[in-house]
Amino acid sequence: MSDRYYLPLTKAMLWALSAVVAVTVAGFAGIEAGADSGVPKMEVKHFDVFDIINEQRVRFVAEHGVADPSALVASVRHSPMANLLISIAIEESRGDPVAVGAAGERGAWQVIASNWGSVPKDLHGQASQAERIISALLDRCNGNKIKALAWYNGGTTPPGKSYRYAKRILKRAGYLQVAVNYLPPKGDKLRTTLPGSLGSSWLL
């Protein structure tokens, strides 16, 4: 076949490619210049894996009878032991920040003020206090999670029921971790799990 048939085709392809590049460049330039030209600036939404994690937590908490699941989850959002704190709050008060126990325990985590200091009125403050308490107990128990949680429930000489309490807390936290690591399908895409570094929270 003669070269004269290839030349127009090649020129047409090059022209089309140049047009696409020009339109793309112009589009990017328009995005950058949008604020100055009066055209609304295009916003790029970034994927926030923590939003998905917290959506899963809210669903889990709601299924466990918490009246305001979003508030409870938000209060521990940035805690490295979020799943554990949620599990304790579900057990202690169903996440109720104004709950008062028979022995004077207060807040969502049912803290006794005479042992640990005044209990904040807001959930965020209560969550921070509970995190400090659990961290301190873990230090005192050399990292033994069951013992630390038993002490949280029953003092330094906890009865057998406090150890059963600890096991329930850890079991629920484990179920929550599974829920957090599970992503619902989008369209026809397969279900998947979050990467370990993002999906795993301080659990036990």
C-alpha positions in Angstrom: 0.0 0.0 0.0 1.3 3.5 -0.9 2.6 5.9 1.8 0.2 8.5 0.6 -2.6 6.6 2.5 -0.7 6.7 5.8 0.3 10.3 5.8 -3.2 11.9 6.2 -4.1 9.3 8.8 -1.0 10.1 10.8 -1.6 13.8 10.6 -5.2 13.3 11.7 -4.1 11.2 14.7 -1.5 13.8 15.7 -4.1 16.6 15.4 -6.6 14.7 17.6 -3.9 14.0 20.2 -2.9 17.6 20.3 -6.5 18.7 20.8 -7.0 16.3 23.7 -3.8 17.6 25.4 -4.8 21.2 24.8 -8.2 20.6 26.4 -6.7 18.8 29.4 -4.2 21.6 30.0 -6.8 24.2 29.6 -9.0 22.4 32.1 -6.2 22.2 34.7 -5.5 25.9 34.1 -9.1 26.7 34.6 -9.2 24.9 37.9 -6.2 26.7 39.2 -7.5 30.1 37.9 -11.0 29.5 39.0 -10.8 31.6 42.1 -9.4 34.6 40.2 -11.7 34.4 37.2 -15.0 34.2 39.2 -15.5 30.6 38.2 -16.1 28.3 41.2 -12.9 26.5 42.0 -13.1 22.7 41.5 -12.7 20.9 44.8 -11.1 17.4 45.0 -12.5 15.2 47.6 -9.9 13.0 49.3 -10.7 9.4 50.4 -10.7 9.4 54.2 -10.3 5.9 55.5 -11.1 7.1 59.0 -14.6 8.2 58.0 -15.3 4.6 56.8 -13.9 3.2 60.1 -16.1 5.4 62.1 -19.1 4.7 60.0 -18.6 1.0 60.8 -18.2 1.8 64.5 -21.4 3.9 64.5 -23.4 1.0 63.0 -21.9 -1.4 65.6 -22.6 0.9 68.5 -26.2 1.5 67.3 -26.9 -2.2 67.2 -25.8 -2.4 70.9 -28.5 0.0 72.1 -26.5 3.2 72.5 -28.9 6.2 72.2 -26.4 8.5 70.5 -23.9 6.2 68.7 -22.3 9.0 66.6 -21.5 11.0 69.7 -19.9 8.1 71.5 -17.8 7.2 68.4 -16.8 10.8 67.9 -15.5 11.0 71.5 -13.0 8.3 70.9 -12.2 8.9 67.2 -8.6 9.8 67.7 -7.8 7.3 70.6 -5.5 4.4 69.8 -7.7 2.3 72.0 -11.0 3.4 70.5 -12.5 -0.1 70.1 -11.8 -1.0 73.7 -13.2 2.3 75.1 -16.4 1.8 73.0 -16.8 -1.8 74.3 -16.4 -0.6 77.9 -18.9 2.3 77.4 -21.5 -0.1 75.9 -21.0 -2.5 78.9 -21.1 0.2 81.6 -23.9 2.6 80.5 -24.8 2.1 76.8 -22.7 5.2 76.3 -24.8 7.5 78.5 -22.7 10.5 79.6 -25.2 11.3 82.4 -25.5 7.8 83.8 -25.1 7.4 87.6 -24.4 4.0 89.1 -25.5 2.5 92.5 -22.0 3.1 94.0 -21.8 6.7 92.7 -20.1 5.8 89.4 -20.6 8.5 86.8 -20.6 9.0 83.1 -20.5 6.8 80.1 -17.5 4.8 81.5 -18.9 4.8 85.1 -15.9 6.2 86.8 -15.8 6.7 90.6 -14.6 10.2 91.3 -13.1 9.4 94.7 -10.7 7.0 92.9 -9.9 8.8 89.7 -10.9 12.5 90.1 -13.9 14.5 89.0 -15.7 13.1 86.1 -16.1 15.5 83.1 -19.7 16.3 82.0 -18.9 15.9 78.3 -18.3 12.7 76.4 -14.9 13.8 75.0 -13.7 14.6 78.5 -15.0 11.3 79.9 -13.4 9.4 77.0 -10.0 11.0 77.7 -10.3 10.2 81.4 -11.3 6.6 80.7 -8.3 6.2 78.4 -5.9 7.5 81.1 -7.4 5.1 83.6 -7.1 2.1 81.4 -3.5 3.1 80.4 -2.6 3.4 84.1 -4.1 0.1 85.0 -2.3 -1.6 82.1 1.0 -0.2 83.4 0.2 -1.5 86.9 -0.7 -4.9 85.5 2.3 -5.2 83.3 0.2 -5.1 80.2 -2.2 -7.9 81.3 -5.4 -6.8 79.6 -7.8 -9.1 81.5 -6.3 -8.2 84.8 -6.4 -4.5 84.1 -10.0 -4.6 83.0 -10.9 -6.7 86.1 -9.3 -4.0 88.3 -11.3 -1.4 86.4 -14.5 -3.2 87.3 -13.7 -4.6 90.7 -10.7 -2.8 92.2 -7.3 -4.3 93.0 -8.8 -7.4 94.5 -11.5 -8.1 92.0 -14.0 -10.9 92.4 -14.5 -13.6 89.8 -17.3 -11.7 88.1 -14.9 -8.9 87.3 -12.7 -11.3 85.3 -15.8 -12.4 83.4 -16.6 -8.7 82.8 -13.1 -8.3 81.4 -13.5 -11.2 79.0 -16.9 -9.8 77.8 -15.2 -6.4 77.1 -12.4 -8.0 75.1 -14.7 -10.2 73.2 -17.0 -7.3 72.2 -13.9 -5.3 71.2 -12.8 -8.2 69.0 -16.2 -8.2 67.3 -16.0 -4.5 66.8 -12.5 -4.9 65.2 -14.0 -7.3 62.7 -16.7 -4.8 61.9 -14.2 -2.0 61.5 -12.1 -4.0 59.1 -15.0 -4.9 56.9 -15.9 -2.6 54.0 -19.4 -2.9 52.4 -19.5 -3.4 48.7 -19.7 -0.4 46.3 -21.6 -1.2 43.1 -20.5 -4.6 41.9 -17.0 -4.4 43.4 -16.0 -7.1 45.8 -15.9 -6.7 49.5 -12.5 -6.2 50.9 -10.7 -5.3 54.1 -8.7 -2.2 55.1 -4.9 -2.5 55.2 -3.7 -3.5 58.6 -2.0 -0.2 59.3 -5.2 1.7 58.7 -7.9 -0.8 59.6 -6.5 -2.0 62.9 -7.0 0.1 66.0 -5.7 -0.7 69.5 -8.0 -3.5 70.3 -7.3 -5.5 73.4 
